[in-house]
């Protein structure tokens, strides 16, 4: 029977499913060498939030499959996995709608200053009719520029175009025919997207190409009335440049669910700014979605070990060896 290492807390029903198909070892990756030692005789592993590279996996000579409970896989050294012939699976479909909900919520939160005004009321400062100094801006009929029109970006485009009659621009690899046909999306160059969008939503995967994609020049290219929304990965934005742009009014504000370092430090200047909405990386954090992700990741792992998995493979080329 295959041995599986679980390095993330999983629901009881998911653990039971795994145990019905394999020997299961549950480890706490925060304990020194616990994960490295457990992987030495493992055939598969499931979890998230841990760097999986040569340092972690060198002794895992039997390892065939890694299953991440996420859609993103920037914690995994894909080149190294390919060299070793280790398959990586992920959960791209089950979290699409929940994450799109979060991304578009950030558009609304920043435009209408909802988090700021909620704090204003709870602090007992609402003592008279509010004036223009507390007004927000409209979302409907504005322009949303999406950098990375994949599954999640396309779902946000649907919300924007059909729900709020927004104009949708996008930057990405290839043409998204569905988004163009059904939501009126228009593919443009990044410079045009930045200079004409009222809201710039970042939704690309983290790669060498997208790391620090948005820095001082890109922020200066945006409208002073525009908002930057990041629900993808913190490393896509030069955070220090973003702080300066928010301080000096280069852009109107930002809605963030991800950061350069997480959890966000209590010393971060972002926490002191009223024109920033800061969420604790909750893109897919609903009971329903996380349950589905755990189940999907477990099924991916067992199917891959059995040689029957047909989808959700990030590096399927290793199976051709």
For each residue, the residues with C-beta under 8 A, 3 or more apart:
1: 22 23
2: 21 22 23 43 44 305
3: 22 23 24 25 41 42 43 44 62
4: 18 22 23 24 25 42 43 44 45 46 301 305
5: 24 25 26 27 35 38 39 42 44 45 46 47
6: 10 15 18 24 25 26 27 45 46 47
7: 27 28 29 35 38 45 46 47 50
8: 29 46 47 48 49 69
9:
10: 6 14 15 18 46 69 294 298
11: 14 15 291 294
12: 15 16
13: 16 17 295
14: 10 11 17 18 294 295 298
15: 6 10 11 12 18 19 24 26
16: 12 13 19 20
17: 13 14 20 21 295 298 299 302
18: 4 6 10 14 15 21 22 24 46 298 301 302
19: 15 16 22 23 24
20: 16 17
21: 2 17 18 302 305
22: 1 2 3 4 18 19 43 44 302 305
23: 1 2 3 4 19
24: 3 4 5 6 15 18 19
25: 3 4 5 6 38 42
26: 5 6 15
27: 5 6 7 31 34 35 38
28: 7 31 34
29: 7 8 34 35 47 49 50
30: 34
31: 27 28 34 35
32:
33: 36 37
34: 27 28 29 30 31 37 38
35: 5 7 27 29 31 38 39 50 56
36: 33 39 40 56 59
37: 33 34 40
38: 5 7 25 27 34 35 42
39: 5 35 36 42 45 56 57 59 60 63
40: 36 37 59 60 61
41: 3 62
42: 3 4 5 25 38 39 45 60 62 63
43: 2 3 4 22 62 63 64 65 305
44: 2 3 4 5 22 63 64 65 66 67 301 304 305
45: 4 5 6 7 39 42 63 65 66 67 301
46: 4 5 6 7 8 10 18 66 67 68 69 297 298 301
47: 5 6 7 8 29 50 68 69
48: 8 68 69 70 75
49: 8 29 75
50: 7 29 35 47 56 75
51: 55 56 75 77
52: 56 57 66 75 76 77 81
53: 56 57 76 77 80
54: 57 58 77 80
55: 51 58
56: 35 36 39 50 51 52 53 60
57: 39 52 53 54 60 63 80 84 86
58: 54 55
59: 36 39 40
60: 39 40 42 56 57 63
61: 40
62: 3 41 42 43
63: 39 42 43 44 45 57 60 66 84 86
64: 43 44 85 86 87 304 305
65: 43 44 45 86 87 88 89 301 304 305
66: 44 45 46 52 63 76 81 86 87 88 89
67: 44 45 46 88 89 90 297 298 300 301 304
68: 46 47 48 72 73 75 76 88 89 90 91 297
69: 8 10 46 47 48 91 293 294 297
70: 48 73 90 91 95 293
71: 90 91 92 95 99 151 152 284
72: 68 75 90 205 206 233
73: 68 70 76 78 88 90 314
74: 205 206 207 233 235
75: 48 49 50 51 52 68 72
76: 52 53 66 68 73 81 88 314
77: 51 52 53 54 80 81
78: 73 81 82 88 314 315
79: 82 83
80: 53 54 57 77 83 84
81: 52 66 76 77 78 84 86 87 88 315 318
82: 78 79 85 86 315 317 318
83: 79 80
84: 57 63 80 81
85: 64 82 318 321
86: 57 63 64 65 66 81 82 318
87: 64 65 66 81 304 313 315 316 318 319
88: 65 66 67 68 73 76 78 81 313 314 315
89: 65 66 67 68 297 300 301 304 309 312 313 314
90: 67 68 70 71 72 73 297 300 312 314
91: 68 69 70 71 94 95 292 293 296 297 300 312
92: 71 95 96 151 312
93: 96 151 296 312
94: 91 289 292 293 296
95: 70 71 91 92 98 99 283 284 289 292 293
96: 92 93 99 100 151 152 155
97: 100 101 155 289
98: 95 101 102 283 284 285 286 288 289
99: 71 95 96 102 103 152 155 231 283 284
100: 96 97 103 104 152 155 156 158 159
101: 97 98 104 105
102: 98 99 105 106 231 257 279 282 283 284
103: 99 100 106 107 152 156 201 203 229 231 257 283
104: 100 101 107 108 156 159 160
105: 101 102 108 109
106: 102 103 109 110 229 231 255 256 257 277 279
107: 103 104 110 111 139 144 160 199 201 227 229 255
108: 104 105 111 112 114 139
109: 105 106 112 113 114 115 255 277
110: 106 107 113 199 227 229 252 253 254 255 275 277
111: 107 108 136 137 138 139 199 227
112: 108 109 117 136 137 139
113: 109 110 116 117 134 135 136 274
114: 108 109 117 118 136 277
115: 109 118 119 277
116: 113 119 120 274 275
117: 112 113 114 120 121 134
118: 114 115 121 122
119: 115 116 122 123
120: 116 117 123 125 126 134
121: 117 118 124 125 126
122: 118 119
123: 119 120
124: 121 127
125: 120 121
126: 120 121 130
127: 124
128:
129:
130: 126 133 134 135
131: 134 135
132: 135
133: 130
134: 113 117 120 130 131
135: 113 130 131 132
136: 111 112 113 114
137: 111 112 142 198 225 252
138: 111 141 142
139: 107 108 111 112 142 164 166 199
140: 164 165 166
141: 138 164 165 166 167
142: 137 138 139 164 166 167 198 199
143: 166 167 168 169 196 197 198 199
144: 107 156 157 160 166 167 168 169 197 198 199 201
145: 168 169 170 171 188 193 194 196 197 199 200 201
146: 149 153 156 157 168 169 170 171 172 185 201 203
147: 153 170 171 172 190 193 200 201 202 203 204 213
148: 153 170 171 172 202 203 204 205 210 232
149: 146 153 154 157 170 171 172 176 179 185 203
150: 153 154 172 203 204 205
151: 71 92 93 96 154 155
152: 71 96 99 100 103 155 156 203 231
153: 146 147 148 149 150 156 157 170 172 201 203
154: 149 150 151 157 158 176 178 179 183
155: 96 97 99 100 151 152 158 159
156: 100 103 104 144 146 152 153 159 160 201 203
157: 144 146 149 153 154 160 161 168 170 179 183 185
158: 100 154 155 161 162 163 182 183
159: 100 104 155 156 162 163 164
160: 104 107 144 156 157 163 164 166 168 183
161: 157 158 164 165 166 167 168 182 183 184 185
162: 158 159 165 183
163: 158 159 160
164: 139 140 141 142 159 160 161
165: 140 141 161 162
166: 139 140 141 142 143 144 160 161
167: 141 142 143 144 161 184 186
168: 143 144 145 146 157 160 161 179 183 184 185 186
169: 143 144 145 146 185 186 187 188 192 193 196 197
170: 145 146 147 148 149 153 157 176 179 185 186 187 188 193
171: 145 146 147 148 149 187 188 189 190 193
172: 146 147 148 149 150 153 176 187 204
173:
174:
175: 180 187
176: 149 154 170 172 179 180 185 187
177: 180 181
178: 154 181 182 183
179: 149 154 157 168 170 176 182 183 185
180: 175 176 177 183 184 185 186 187
181: 177 178
182: 158 161 178 179
183: 154 157 158 160 161 162 168 178 179 180
184: 161 167 168 180
185: 146 149 157 161 168 169 170 176 179 180
186: 167 168 169 170 180
187: 169 170 171 172 175 176 180
188: 145 169 170 171 192 193 196
189: 171 192 193
190: 147 171 193 194 218
191: 194 195 221
192: 169 188 189 195 196
193: 145 147 169 170 171 188 189 190 196 197 200
194: 145 190 191 197 200 218 221 222
195: 191 192 221 222 223
196: 143 145 169 188 192 193 223
197: 143 144 145 169 193 194 200 222 223 226
198: 137 142 143 144 223 225 226 227
199: 107 110 111 139 142 143 144 145 226 227 229
200: 145 147 193 194 197 214 222 226 227 228 229
201: 103 107 144 145 146 147 153 156 229 230 231
202: 147 148 213 214 228 229 230 231 232 236 237
203: 103 146 147 148 149 150 152 153 156 231 232
204: 147 148 150 172 207 210 213 232 236
205: 72 74 148 150 210 232 233
206: 72 74 210 211 232 233 235 236
207: 74 204 210 211
208: 211
209: 213
210: 148 204 205 206 207 213 233 236
211: 206 207 208 235 236
212: 215 235 236 237 238
213: 147 202 204 209 210 218 236 237
214: 200 202 218 219 228 236 237 238 241 242
215: 212 218 219 237 238 241
216: 219 220 238 241 244 245
217: 220 221
218: 190 194 213 214 215 221 222
219: 214 215 216 222 228 241 242 245 250 251
220: 216 217 245 250
221: 191 194 195 217 218
222: 194 195 197 200 218 219 226 228 250 251
223: 195 196 197 198 226 251
224: 249 250 251 252
225: 137 198 252
226: 197 198 199 200 222 223 251 252
227: 107 110 111 198 199 200 251 252 253 254 255
228: 200 202 214 219 222 237 242 251 253 254 255
229: 103 106 107 110 199 200 201 202 254 255 256
230: 201 202 233 234 236 237 254 255 256 257 258
231: 99 102 103 106 152 201 202 203 257 258 283
232: 148 202 203 204 205 206 236 258
233: 72 74 205 206 210 230 236 258
234: 230 237 239 256 258 259 260 261 262
235: 74 206 211 212 260
236: 202 204 206 210 211 212 213 214 230 232 233
237: 202 212 213 214 215 228 230 234 241 242 260
238: 212 214 215 216 241 242
239: 234 242 243 259 260 270
240: 243 244
241: 214 215 216 219 237 238 244 245
242: 214 219 228 237 238 239 245 246 254
243: 239 240 246 247 269 270
244: 216 240 241 247 248 250
245: 216 219 220 241 242 248 250 251
246: 242 243 250 251 253 254 270 273 275 276
247: 243 244 269 273
248: 244 245
249: 224 252
250: 219 220 222 224 244 245 246
251: 219 222 223 224 226 227 228 245 246 254
252: 110 137 224 225 226 227 249 275
253: 110 227 228 246 275 276 277
254: 110 227 228 229 230 242 246 251 270 275 276 277
255: 106 107 109 110 227 228 229 230 276 277 279
256: 106 229 230 234 259 270 276 277 278 279
257: 102 103 106 230 231 279 280 281 282 283
258: 230 231 232 233 234 262 281 283
259: 234 239 256 262 264 268 270 281
260: 234 235 237 239
261: 234 264 265
262: 234 258 259 281
263: 280
264: 259 261 268 270 271 278 280
265: 261 268
266: 271
267:
268: 259 264 265 271
269: 243 247 272 273
270: 239 243 246 254 256 259 264 273 276 278
271: 264 266 268 276 278
272: 269
273: 246 247 269 270 276
274: 113 116
275: 110 116 246 252 253 254
276: 246 253 254 255 256 270 271 273
277: 106 109 110 114 115 253 254 255 256
278: 256 264 270 271
279: 102 106 255 256 257 282
280: 257 263 264
281: 257 258 259 262 285
282: 102 257 279 285
283: 95 98 99 102 103 231 257 258
284: 71 95 98 99 102 289 290 293
285: 98 281 282 289 290
286: 98 289 290
287: 290 291
288: 98 291 292
289: 94 95 97 98 284 285 286 292 293
290: 284 285 286 287 293 294
291: 11 287 288 294 295
292: 91 94 95 288 289 295 296
293: 69 70 91 94 95 284 289 290 296 297
294: 10 11 14 69 290 291 297 298
295: 13 14 17 291 292 298 299
296: 91 93 94 292 293 299 300 312
297: 46 67 68 69 89 90 91 293 294 300 301
298: 10 14 17 18 46 67 294 295 301 302
299: 17 295 296 302 303
300: 67 89 90 91 296 297 303 304 309 312
301: 4 18 44 45 46 65 67 89 297 298 304 305
302: 17 18 21 22 298 299 305 306
303: 299 300 306 308 309 310
304: 44 64 65 67 87 89 300 301 307 309 313
305: 2 4 21 22 43 44 64 65 301 302
306: 302 303 309
307: 304
308: 303
309: 89 300 303 304 306 312 313
310: 303
311:
312: 89 90 91 92 93 296 300 309
313: 87 88 89 304 309 316 319
314: 73 76 78 88 89 90
315: 78 81 82 87 88 318
316: 87 313 319 320
317: 82 320
318: 81 82 85 86 87 315 321
319: 87 313 316
320: 316 317
321: 85 318
